[in-house]
Amino acid sequence: MATLAAVLVLPAVILLVSAVAQFVVYYHAANLATAAAQDALRAAQLADATAEEARARAQALLADAAPGLVLDAVVTVRRDPTAGRARAEVHGRAPRLVPVVPLALEATAVGPLEAFGGAG
């Protein structure tokens, strides 16, 4: 009877532990993608910044903080000086522990460009 109970319960426990581990990995990857988008935005908001510098900064954060956590990362940075806005987007996916779960990541950060006004 104990063997039958173990055979029935053990797969459910393994699935539950795997699902929790998958959630933790996804949550951490999503937070890392958000941090990269925010870091790229901060770099893009500077008055003398370029979109390429901001993109490189986000890529460096993704590579340094947790290599292999945000897979196939694509960072897009747009600066619109006429509107005075910058936008940074990070798209990618998290590693899969449970084969059925789709794990697409998307993070966006938007903010104003740095501007200097005349005195008085």
HELIX and SHEET records of a PDB file:
HELIX    1   1 ALA A    2  GLN A   45  1                                  44    
HELIX    2   2 ALA A   51  ALA A   65  1                                  15    
SHEET    1   A 3 LEU A  71  ASP A  80  0                                        
SHEET    2   A 3 ARG A  85  ARG A  93 -1                                        
SHEET    3   A 3 ALA A 104  PRO A 112 -1                                        
END                                                                             
